Amino acid sequence: MPLLRPPALKRGDCIGLVSPASRIADTTRVERAVRYLEGCGYRTIIGSNALNLHGYLAGTDAERAADLHAMFSNPDVKAIFCIRGGYGTPRLLPFLDYRLIRQNPKIFVGYSDI
């Protein structure tokens, strides 16, 4: 299979923020990240479950996977930044729609288990 490369970001592009693992405890940090990214000329969208709390995770496995799917399927979103890394991410593997992801290549940024 050929390597897919998403287009580079440019000013005005939209960056989606998701939490595929644990939730960030201090939501003001997310607000600061949004202000920073928007100050750099990007638009942002936060996943509908990104700030949820389900145990120590940002929502159920299905909710966190749904946020990823929503970002990959949204043609306006050009990059997806993960707010946090962590243990809960591998639990999403059975839920992911790999065809959707492959058909919508985007910059995907994260750390740790991401």
Secondary structure, DSSP 8 states (H G I E B T S, - for coil): ----------TT-EEEEE-SSB--S-HHHHHHHHHHHHHTT-EEEE-TTTT--BTTBSS-HHHHHHHHHHHHH-TTEEEEEES---TTGGGGGGG--HHHHHHS--EEE--TT-
